[in-house]
């Protein structure tokens, strides 16, 4: 019995036969989990095991998002594969006797069969898991695979976002209605409310912290649930809701192409599928945070928000005759500015998020701190403050879910409610509410730091350290916002997104770029020195009397390559690109074998061409065939490994790569020409063979570089959630891998005229240096920037560990492939005038 499992319960497990309805059956599953000891969703996923989908991908039988959704949807009978895996995982968790598990499964199968329709019951045991996103063969017509894939990824992203915003599952009683006062409907009704609108255009307005993002997430999860249970039937035209961060929109960008780009960037859809789903109106845009487009404090009309609303007002349905379905969330004060500018979302229904009543606040606190809880006495203190002489100020300060969460977190960390919620009896309630809010925000970071110790045996972060680092991250976002509206700003450069490979300016923009240039020069000089030693053609003393023609050509190629690398190191925003990877190992192996088999004959042909150009004076036919086959096989294997994925995966075209990376391709070509030069010089080739040989090596290297960029630039359809650091982590791995394959070609050249140790050391050194300087530009820039920032005390040395911890502490959250502050009010508080004055003068980019 493992240490994390409870002892076997003495009582019998819940009897599913007592379930007389689908709702009772789902409730029995919930009760089984409680009976087993409340295993976490992560533990259930581990115990549930894995299976293979029809397309060959290996998937979890119990993904966390699927378990969460299934146990909440009481009106839909879960699939048998889910029930079987869930029951087995619960029984294993509590060490139920293994010999009795089959009998329990039979009880659950019989109970489910009794509730299911005859046709459904017959097909259930052999049905394909919903996580595979492919309907069972012969069960019913297949739905649009792109729609199902998008729905699955949206559900996973929003499930993660919901936990990041709420810090768990507890949701304050958010309500909405047509006005800002009076009784309203609960957030659980938002999906039904939107479905009843015609046209389906909704504007959600609320004060800061009122729960606009929470409502948007709940709306998306409610609308996407029908896609998860069994998938939409063929021919169904239901729209997949997709929540979009409005801050990522660029002025002048048409809405539909931008929407398609977000589907590609955030959810990994192929370009063609994304454009098709947008064109066919299979996507319901939920634009969250219209108020975050323009800087604060406002210096005039919110021009970017007005421009985005103009785009949304031009967005029509499939017929082109009616407004297109869209949901927008916006802060109340920004909405007032838009109203003054006589701008809004045309043909939309506007709802306001209501302030929490005293009764709702009390209900939330009683649920969070029931009688017997260590904080129960503090609950009574908060309720007393709400009903006391300063109750109006206290209620105004706590009337949003976010402020209520701040209060609960501070109290649970040991803060006294009397101190947090104190207010002057005769003072202006609004001013006192503002002071209480600042006090709560000021207490939140230390409270979260105390409540979330670091794992392992390492020392924890002090509240002062955490606050200092968060202040610098928030200040970086404010500076980043100034660049967000630029036409050539990279994806993720917004006022809210912390993208790992865009954090380097914290160390000082000019300083980091200069250090990156110096680092790049060191790498290129190292690569060129390794090539010089490995080729063994020249000595340094040979250049004292002036270079010979062959030496001059070698130096010219080296200088050109060094110059290109230097220019790339000075690029404003190096990008860490590349798709998500979760490709089965056997498919990768198969891709490598196919690539090696296909490229080996081409390598032999290249070796024979080299033999002809050198006239057989440097190496013989045997070496030409063997070396060509080996070099071609290695290059083909690497390309095959990186290109492996589901068939027909979307990848950039040749023209797109040529437009995006001309300098990198030119650098590949110069390295190819440089590698092909030594055999030609050793054979004393004439001008024509020399020109043909160098041109051929240049063209071949450019082609290989282009194939490599195409192979590593596409999305893998087998991928699941992207981690914010995934692209950055892949950047040096892919760059060095391809640099070493180029090193293989260099080694085959060096071994002609050098001993094995010298040739091998030169090839490995040059390959790694080449890969880092050309294939890992974003990674090098980021590491230099973070090292400088850590040396200046602006960020921790192990920043990634800190960011993950901050997410656990609910100070930050993961949003798609970026980090964000838990709430915009916290970010703004840390970049307020008082905090900005506390930031050292050396911290802004110099």
N, C-alpha and C positions, 0 to 999 in steps of 0.2 A: 504494500500500500504506500503510495507516494505521500510526501509530507503535505501537499496542498489539498488533499482530499479529506472529507469528513469521514467519520466512522459510518458504517452502513446503518441507515435508519431502522429502528426497531419496528415501526409501523409498516403496513403494506403500502405499496405505491398506489396512487390514485387509480380508480377503476374507470377506464374509458367507456365501458358499456353503459354507465349511468348517463352518458351524454345523450340528450334527446334532440339536440340541434347542433348546427355548425358552431354557433357561438359557445355552447357548453363544451364542445369537443376542443376548441382552441383554448378555452379556460382550463380544461383538464391538462393540456400540454404545459400551460403556465404553472399549474399546481404541481405537476411532475418535476419541473425545474426547482420549485421551492422545496419540495420533498427531498430532492437529491442534494440540497445544500447550496442552492443559488450559484451554480458554476457560472463564471464570467463568459461573455460572448467569445472571447479569445480562446478560453479553455474548451468551450463547445466546438469551436472550429477545429481545434487540434484533435479532439477525441472523435469528431465526426468523420474524419478520414477524407480521402480525395478520390476522384473518379476521372475518367477520360470522356470528354465530350465527343460527339460524332466527328468533329473536325480535327481531332487529335490532340487538343489542348488538355492539360491536366488542371482540374479545377477543384476547389473545396466543395464538399457536400453541404457544409453549413457555414457559408460566409456570414460575417457578423451582420451586415446590412440585411441579408435575407431573413435571418432569425428574428431580428428586430421588427421587420415589417410583417412577417407572418404571424408573430404573436400579438400584433396590434390589430390585424384585419380580421375582426370577429365574424364578418359576413361571408367569408370565402373559405371553403374547405381546403386545407393544405394538401399538397401532393404527397403521394405515398412515399416517394423517395426521401422527401424532407422528414416526414413523420418517422420513418425507419431510422434515419441517421440521428435525428434529435433524441428519440427515446433511447437508442443505443448509447449515445454520448452521455446522457443523464445517468443511466444505469452504471456505466463504466466509471463515471466520476465518483459516485458514492460506493464503489466497490461492491455492487450487487453481484451475487454469485453468477459466474459466467454461464453455468449450465442452465440457469433459469431465464436468461435473457431471451432465447428464442420463444419461450412460452409467453413472455410479456409482449414481444413483438406481434405474436399471433392475436393476442387480445386487442391490441391497438389496430391491427389490420382489419379484424372482424368489425370493430366498432366503426371504423372509417367506411368500410364497405356498406354497412347498414345505412349510413347517412348519405352516401353518394348515389347519383343516378346510376342505373344499370350499366350504361355504356361507359360512363366515367370510371365506375368501379372496376370494370373488367380491364380497362386500359391502365389503371393507376400503377400496379406493381412494376410494369415495364416502361413507365413513362420516363422521358428524359428530364433530368433536373432543370428547374427554371433557370438556374445560374448559367446553364450552357447557352441560353438565349436562342435555342433552336427547337422548334416544336417536334414532337415525336413523329418518326416516319410512319405514314399510314393513318395517323390519328386525325389530322386535319390539314388543310393547305397551309403551307409555310407563309408566315408574315414577312414583311419587309425586314431583312436582316439588319440593315442600317438603323432602322427605327428601334428594333429590339436592343441592339448594341448600345445605342445612345441612351435609351431608357435605363438600361442596367447601370451604365456608368454615371448617369445623372443621379440615380438613387444612391449609389455608393458615395459620390462626392457630397451630396446633400446630407446624408446620414453622418458623415464625418464633420461637415460644417455645423450641423445641429449640435453635436456633442461639444464642438469647440466653442460655440456661442453660449450654450447653456451650462457647460461643465458637467453634463450628465443627462438625465432624462426629465428632471423636474422643470415644469413650465409654469411660470406665473400666469394668472388668469387674464390674459390679454383679450380685450374685446374691441369691436369696431362697429361703426355705424355711420349714417349719413352726416351727422353733426358731431361736434366735439363734446356734447353733453347728452345725458339721458341713458337709458338702457341700450345695450348693444348686443351683438351676437358674439359668441366665443370664437376663438381662432380655429377651433375644430370644424367650424361651419364655412370657412373661407372658400374651400373648393366647391361646395354646393352653391354658395353665393355667386361665384364667378360663372358657374355653368348656367345660372339663370339670367345672365345679362345678355342683351342683344343691342349693339354688338358687344363682344367680349373684350371690352377695353376698361381697365380699372386703374385708378390713381389712388394710391394709399398714402395718406398724409399723417404725420405724427411728430411730436416733439422729440428731441434727442433722447435716446434711451427708451422710447415708448414701445419698442419691439417690432420695428418695421422689417428688419432682416429676419427676425424669428418668424414673423408672419409669412414672409416670402418663402422661407425654407419650408414651412409647414404646407403652404400652398403647393409647392413643387412636389413634396413627398406624397401629398394626398392625390394629386393628379397623376403621378407616375405609378402608383400602386397597381392599377389594372394591368399595366404592362409587365409586372413582375410575376404575378401568380401563374399565368399560363400564356401570356403574350396576347396581343390583339389579334383577332381573326383576320384572315386574308381579305383584302378589300376595305378594311376598316380605315377611316380617315382621321382617327384621333391624333391630337397633337401632343408631342412630348414637351413638357415644360422644361425650360432651361433658364436657370438664374444667371444673369449677366452682371458683372461689375461695371456700372456706368462710368467709373473713373478711367476705364481703359479705352473708352471711345476717343477718337481723334477728330478734331474739328475738320470739316470738309470731307470726311469719310462717309460714303453712302452706307445706310444702315444695313442693307441686305448683305453686301460683301463683308462688312465687319462682323455680322452675326455668323456667317459661314466661317470666318477666320477663328472666331471664339470656339466654335464646335471642333475645329481642328486642333487649336492650341490647348484647350482645357479638357477635351474629351477624346482626343486622338482619332477623330473620324477622318477618313481619306478626303482629300479636297473635293473630289467629284461627288462623293456621297453627301458631304456637307452642303455643297452648292445645290444639289438636287433637293434635299430635304427643305432647305430654305425656300427654294423656288416653288416647291409643291405645297408650301405652307403646312408642313408636318411638324413645325417647331413653334411652341408658344413662348415668346420672349418674356422673361420676367426681369425687367431692368431695375436693379437694386442700387439705390444711392445716387439719384439724380442730383442731390444737393452737393455731392462730393466732386462734381466736375469743375467748379469754380473755386478759386482760393478764398480763404477767410482770413481776416475780415473783408467783407465785400467792399469794393471801391467803385461800384457801379452796377449796372444790370448784369445778371448772370449770363454772359454771352454764350458760353459753351453749353449750358443747360438749355438755353433758348434754341441753339442750333440743333441739338439732339432732338428736342421736341418737334422741331420742323421736319426732321427726318422721319420721326415716328408718325407724324400727321400725314406724311406721304406714303406710309406703309399701308398697303391695301390687302384685301383677302385674295383668294385665288382667282376670283372673277375680275378683279380690278375695279369693281363698281361699289364696293363697300369697304369700310375701314378694317384693317387687319387686327387680329386679336393681339393684345399686348397688355402687360401689367407693369406699372411704374411705381416705385416708392420714392418719397421725397419728404424732407423735413419741413415742418410747418412754416418756419420763417422764410425758407427758400421759396416755398409755394406762394407766400405772400408777395415776395419780390417778383415772382413770375406773373402773379395776378396784376401787379402794378404795371408790368410791361405788357399787359394784355396778351399773355401767352399761356397756353395750357395744352393738355392732351385732348384733342378734339374728339367729340362723340364718346367721351368716357364717363363712367360713374365714379364719383369721388367719395371715398370713405375716410373717416378719421379714426385713428387709434385713441381709445378713451383712456383717461388717467385712471389709475387704480383707486378704487374706493377704500375707505378704512376697513370695511368688511372684507374685501378681497385681500388686503394686506394682512389682516389678522388670520384669514383662512390659510394663506400661504405659509405664514410663520408657524401656525399650529401644525400644518402638515410636515414642515421641515424640522420643527422642534416639538415633537409630541411630549405629553407628560412623561416624565422620567428621563428625558434627554438632558444632558449636562447644560444645555443652553435654554432649558425651559424657563428658568427664572428670568433670564434676559429677555425672553419673548414677552413676558408680562411687563418688563420695563419699557420695551418699545411700544407696546399697546397703550401703556399709561401715558407715554409722551404724546401719542397720537390724540389722546382724549383730554390732555391737560390744557393749561392756559396757553401754551404755545403750539397747540395742536395744528393750527392752520399752517404754520411755517413747516412743521415736521411733516405733515401730510403732503404739502407741495414738494418737499425735497424727496420723499419716498414714493411718489405717485407713478413711477415708471418701473418696469421689471429690472432694468439695469441698476438703478439706484437701490432697489430693494436687495439685489444680489450683493452690491457693495456692502450694504449694512450687515447682511448675514455673514459674509466672509470676514469682515472686520471683527464682529462679535465672536465668531467661532475661533478666531486667533487670540482672543483674550481681551479685546477692547471693551470698554464699558459703554453701554448704550447711553447712559446719562451724559457722558463726555462727548460722544459722537453727535448726539441730537440736541445738545443744549442750544437754547435760543433766548434772546432777550424778550421778556414779556411784553414790553410796550413798543418794540421796534417794528419796522416795516416787515410783514411776513415774507414778502418776496425777497428782500435783501437777506433776511435771516435764512431762508431756504437756500440761497446761493452760498452762504457761508457753510451751511451744513453739507451741501454737495461737495464743496472744495475739501472739507474735512474728511468726507468719506473717500474721495479720490486719493487724498494724501495718505490715508491709512491702508488703501487697498494693496499697494505693492508690498509693503512690509508684511501685511497679513498673509498674502499669498506665499511670500517667501518662507514665512514661519510654518505654514501649513503643508508645504511641499518640500520635504527634505530630499536631498540627492540620493540616488540609489547607490548601493555598494558601500565601501568603507572610506570614500573620499569625503573631504570636508565640504560642508554645504556652503551655499552662497549667502553672504550677509545681505540684509535688506539695503544697506548703503550701496554695495556693489551692484545689486540688481537694479536699483533706481538709476544709478549713474549710467549703466550700459543702456538701459531703456531710454533714457533721456537722449543719448547720442543716436540711437536708432530712430527715435521720433524726430530729432533735428535733421537727420539724413532724409527722412521722408518729406519734410518741409522743403529742403533744398531740391529734392528730386521732383517735387511738384512744379518747380519753376521750369524744369526741362520737359515736363510731360506733354506740353502742347506743341513741341517742336515737330516738324514734319518727319524728321529722320530719327526720332527717338525710338528706341527698341521696345518690343513688347514687354510689359511689366513695369515700365518706368512711369509709375503713377504716384499719387499722393498717399496711397494706402498699402501698396504691395512691397514687401521686403523680398526681393528676388536674390538668391545667394550670389549669382555671378554679377550682380549690379551693386553690391555693397562696397566694392573697393574704394569709391570716392571718400568714404569716411576717413581713410588714412591721409587724405589730402590729394586732390585731383592731379595737380601738376607734379607733385612729389612722386606719387605712385607711378604715373606714366613715365617719368624720367628713370625711376628705378627699374621699371619693366624694360625700357629700352636698353639699359645697361646689362640687365640679366639676359636679354635676347642676344646682345652682342657677345656676351661670354659663351652662350650656347652655340652661336654660329661659328665663333672662332674655334671652339672646341671641336665642332663637327668638321670644319675645314682642316684643322690640324690633324684630326684622325684620318681624314682622307689623304692628306699630304704624306703622312707616315705610312698609311696602308698601301698607297700606290707605289711607293718606293722609287719614283722616277726622278725626283729632284731633291737637292739638299739646299738648306738655307744659304750656304756659301755660294751656290751657283748663281744667285741673283745679284751678287755684288757688282759684277761687270755688266749688268743689264740682262733682262730675261731674253731667252731665245724665243722663237715664234711659238713653239709648243708650250713653253712655260708661260708665255704671255697669255695664250689662250686659256690655260688652266686658271691663271690668276684672274682673268676677266670673268670667267664663269663663277669663280668663288666670290668675287666682288659683287657681281650682279645678284647672286643668291643672298649674300649678306645684306645688301641694300633692301631687297624685297622683305626679308625678315624684319629689318629695322622699321620699315614703313608699317608693316602689319602690327608690330608691337606698339605703335603710336595710335592705332585706330581708336576712335572715341569710345565705342561701346562693343568690345568683343563679345560675340554671342556663343553661348553654350547650347548648341542645337543637338538634335538627335531624338529618335522616337523612344517610346517606352519599351522595355524589353521584358518579356515573360514567355519566351519561346521555348517549347519543349526541347530537352537536350538531344533527343534523337533526330529532331529536325535540324538542329544546328550541325550535328555530326554529318547528317546526310548532305546538307548544304556545303560543308567543307569538302566532303569527298567528291561531290559533283564539280565544285569549283576547281579542285586539284586535277581531276580527270580532264576537264575541259581546257584548262590552261597549260597543262604539261606539253601537249603537242605544239601549242603556240610558242612555248619557251624553247622547244627543240628547234623550231623554225628560226627563232631569233638567234640561237646559238650558231646555227649553220650560216645565217647571214653574216654574223660576226666572223666566222671562219673564212667566208669568202672575201670580206672586206680586208681582213688582215693577211690574206694570202697564205694562211697556214703557217706563218712564221712565228706565231706566239703560242698557239695551242693547236692540238690535233683534233681530228673528227670525234674521237672518243670523248674528250673533254667537252667539246662543243655540245654533243648530244646529252651527256650526263648533266653538265652544269645547266644547260638550257631547260632540261626536264625538271631538275630540282628547283631552279628559280621560278619557273612557271607554276609548278605545283604548289609551292609555298604561297606565292601571290594569289593564286586562284583559291587556295584553301581559306586564306584570311578573308578574301572578298566573299566567298561562299558562307563562311561562318557569320559575318556581319550582316549579310543580306538575307539570311534565313528568316522566315516568317510565314504567315499564312499566304497562300497564293493570291495574286492580284492585289497585294498590299500597295497602297498609294506611295509613290516615290517621286522625288523631283525629276524633271526632265533634263536632258542635256543642255537645252537652252537656258533653263532656270539656273543650273549650276554654273554655266559659263558667265551668266550675268551677275550672279551672287558672289563668286569667288575667283575673279580673273587673276588677281595677284597670287593667290595660293596655287592655282593651276600653273601659272608661269614659274613659280618656285619649284613645283614638281618637275616641270620640263627642264629647268636648268640643272637640277640634281641628276636627272636622267642623262643629260648630255655630259655632265661632269663624270658620272660613273662609266659611261661608254668611252671616254677619252683615253684612259691609260692603255688599253690594248691597241688602239690605233696609233698612239705614239710609240709604243714598243715595237710595232711592226713597221715604223717609218712610212706610214701610209701617205700617199700623195694627196694633193688638194681635193680631187674628186671623191676618192673613198672616204677621206676625212669629213668632207661636207655631207656626204650621204650618210655616213655612220652617225655623226652628231645629230643630224636632222631626224634620222630614224629613232635614235634614243630619246631625243626631245619629245617627238610626237608620241612615242610609246609611253613615256612617263606621264605626259599630259592625259593620255587616254586612261591610264591606270588611276591617276588621281581623280579623274572625273567619275570613273566607275566606283571608286571608293567613296566619294562624296555622295553619289546616288545611293549606294548600298547602305550607308550608315545614316542617311538623311530621312528615310521614310519611317512611317509609323508602323508598329506591329499591331495588328488587329487582336492578337492574343493577349495584349497587355491589360492590366487593371489600373488601379489608382497610381498616379505619378506622385512621387515625393518631391518636395521643392528642390532637393539637392541632386536629384537623379541625373539631370542633364550635365551638371557640373562634374559629378563623379565619373560619368562616361567620357568626358572630354579628354583627360590625360590617358585613360585606358585605350581608347580608340587611337589617339594620336601616336602613342608609343608603340602600340601594336603594329600600325602600318609603318612607322619609322623603322622598326626592327625587320619587317619584311623587305623594306628597301635595303636594310643592312645585309640581308641575305644576298641580294644582287651585288652589293659592294664586296662582300666576302668572296664571292665567286670570281670577281675581278682581281682582288688583292692576292688571292692564293696563287695566281699565275706567277707572281714575281716575289712573293714573300713567304716567310716561314708561317706555319699554322698559328702559333700563339699571337704573332704580331697581326696577322690578317684578321683573326677572330676578335682580338681586343679592339682593333681599329674599327671594324664593322659594327660591333655592339655599341661602342662609344659614339660613333657618328650617327648610328640609327636612333639611339635614345635622344641625343641632342637635336637631331632633325625632327623627331616626333614632337618633342616639347615645344620647339620654337615655331613649328608650322601647324601642328595638329592640336595643340593644347594652349592656345593663346588666351582664351577666357580663363582657364584654370590658373595659369601663371599670373595673370593680372590680379585675379581674386586673391590668391595666396599672398602675393606681395602686399596688396592693399590691407589685408587682415593682419599680417605680421606687423606692418607699420602702425596700424591702429592699436594693436595690442601693446606694442612698444611705447606708444604715447599714452597708454592708460585709457583709451577710448572704448575698447571692447575687450572681452576676455580672449586669452590665447586660444582656447578650445571653444570657438564661437558656436560650432554646430551642436556641441553638447549643451551649451547654454540655451540655444534656441529651442531644442527639443524639451529641455527642462521647463522653459518658460511656457511652452504649450501644455505640459502636464500641470503647471501651476495656474493655468487659465489666464495668463497675462498676454500671451499671444495665441494665435490659432492658425491652423493650416487651411488655406483657401485655394483649392486647385493645386497649382504648382508654385504657390507663393506662401510666405508667412504674412500675417496681418496682426495688428493689435486686436486684443479681445473686443474692444469697442472704440469707436472713433472719439468719444468723449475722453477716454483715457489717453489716447494719442495726443489730442489737442491740449489736455491738461499738462502733459509732459513737455509740450513745446510752447507753453504759455510764456508771457513776457518774463515772469519771475524765473522760470526754468531756463529760458534762453540766456538770461543774464548770468546764470550759474555755470553755463558751459564755458570751458576755457577758450580764450581767444584763438588758441592754436587749432581748435577742432574743426572750424570750417575749412573746406578745401582751399589749399593755398596755391 
